[in-house]
């Protein structure tokens, strides 16, 4: 029995060995590359797939070929990449030209020839007493200046007329006769407040003699330096009530005798004002408003502007001599004389 069973076991062993050799493949020959004949074992990670498992084809990464930027775009021939150029600086646009500002041309000056000249004399503090026609209260003078300002009037001076300056549209000249101290004490502060101008015609001897109710030279200089007040002549000492009044000639008097009596008086007034106040005298107010043809040539030679006491508005086209004025009293408002 043992002899029979041994050959059978040997045959089975050979069969099993032959089957195992066929499954493992042929044995490598001596000196051959083992890696080329040994199969790569499969990985145990079932989540990783090879291209052969998914059917995808690996991209060709040869030189100058790149995958499409989008999976939806078909692959095309390789496009050579041009070297990038530096960005050019942005073009600076020239700013748009600003149109020149529109300049409105000033309105042409009004060709005005009418000048209203107001005549004042003496001022007093407010009082209930009745005053004469040559005296005004402080409050009333303030009312006059306020009315002029509210109604668009501009004050002018004789020297401005003499210089040929055109009149404002509504022009007025304030004149104070005789040279009372109240012109400085009461009227001058109001002139400063309203920046109004005025011309004072002095009876010069009353200042020289230091009459208490009349201006001093110091008062005159202060007002003149302000630019608001101009000084003129009302004669040196010919403003008298006795016959002859003012600069009128006497009936029996000759022109030569008249000249010797009146002209030195007028010249003294000019010289003393210019010497003590330091201004040029251009303005003359006739005493009592009375003119005399015998003095016309002298007055025209020595003065540029003269005024009388005749009532009315002055038309400067007719000249600057013997112009009329309105005497201002407590009995009538200034609006009675000016439009």
Long-range contacts (C-beta under 8 A, 24 or more apart in sequence): 109-166, 110-168, 110-169, 111-166, 112-166, 112-167, 112-168, 112-169, 112-170, 112-171, 113-167, 113-315, 113-316, 113-317, 114-167, 114-171, 114-313, 114-314, 114-315, 114-316, 115-156, 115-161, 115-167, 115-171, 115-172, 115-173, 115-313, 115-314, 115-315, 115-316, 115-323, 116-153, 116-171, 116-172, 116-173, 116-313, 116-314, 116-326, 116-337, 116-338, 117-172, 117-173, 117-175, 117-307, 117-314, 117-323, 117-324, 117-325, 117-326, 118-144, 118-172, 118-173, 118-174, 118-175, 118-325, 118-326, 118-328, 118-334, 118-337, 119-175, 119-177, 119-307, 119-309, 119-325, 119-326, 119-327, 119-328, 120-174, 120-175, 120-176, 120-177, 120-187, 120-328, 121-176, 121-177, 121-178, 121-180, 122-178, 122-180, 122-182, 123-180, 123-182, 123-183, 123-185, 123-186, 123-187, 124-182, 124-186, 125-186, 131-330, 133-327, 133-329, 133-331, 134-327, 134-329, 135-330, 136-328, 136-329, 136-330, 137-330, 138-186, 138-190, 140-330, 141-186, 141-187, 141-190, 142-190, 143-333, 143-334, 144-328, 144-333, 144-334, 145-190, 145-191, 145-193, 145-194, 145-196, 146-194, 147-333, 147-334, 147-335, 148-172, 148-194, 148-196, 148-334, 148-338, 149-194, 149-196, 151-335, 151-338, 153-338, 155-196, 155-197, 155-198, 156-197, 157-197, 157-199, 157-230, 158-199, 158-230, 158-232, 158-282, 158-283, 158-304, 158-305, 158-320, 159-230, 159-280, 159-282, 159-283, 159-304, 161-304, 161-305, 161-316, 161-320, 162-282, 162-304, 162-305, 162-320, 167-316, 172-338, 173-197, 173-199, 174-198, 174-199, 175-199, 175-200, 175-201, 175-285, 175-307, 175-325, 176-200, 176-201, 177-201, 177-234, 177-285, 178-202, 178-203, 178-206, 178-214, 178-234, 178-239, 179-203, 179-204, 179-206, 179-207, 179-214, 179-215, 179-234, 180-213, 180-214, 180-215, 181-212, 181-213, 181-214, 181-215, 181-216, 181-219, 182-213, 183-215, 183-223, 184-215, 184-219, 184-222, 184-223, 188-223, 188-228, 188-229, 191-228, 191-229, 192-226, 192-228, 195-228, 196-228, 197-227, 197-228, 197-229, 197-230, 198-228, 198-229, 198-230, 199-229, 199-230, 199-231, 199-232, 199-283, 200-229, 200-230, 200-231, 200-232, 201-231, 201-232, 201-233, 201-234, 201-283, 201-284, 201-285, 202-231, 202-232, 202-233, 202-234, 202-269, 202-273, 203-234, 203-235, 203-236, 203-237, 203-239, 203-287, 204-233, 204-234, 204-235, 204-236, 204-237, 204-268, 204-269, 204-272, 204-273, 205-236, 205-237, 208-272, 217-276, 217-277, 220-273, 220-276, 220-277, 221-276, 221-277, 221-278, 224-277, 224-278, 224-279, 230-279, 230-282, 230-283, 231-273, 231-277, 231-279, 231-281, 231-283, 232-273, 232-281, 232-282, 232-283, 232-284, 232-285, 232-303, 232-305, 233-266, 233-269, 233-270, 233-273, 233-281, 233-283, 233-284, 233-285, 233-303, 234-269, 234-284, 234-285, 234-287, 235-265, 235-266, 235-269, 235-287, 236-265, 236-266, 236-268, 236-269, 236-272, 237-265, 238-262, 238-265, 238-266, 238-287, 239-287, 239-288, 240-287, 245-287, 245-288, 245-290, 246-286, 246-287, 246-288, 246-290, 247-286, 247-287, 247-290, 247-292, 247-295, 248-290, 248-292, 249-292, 249-294, 255-294, 258-294, 258-295, 259-294, 259-298, 262-294, 262-295, 262-298, 263-295, 263-298, 266-295, 266-298, 266-299, 266-302, 267-302, 270-302, 283-307, 286-322, 291-322
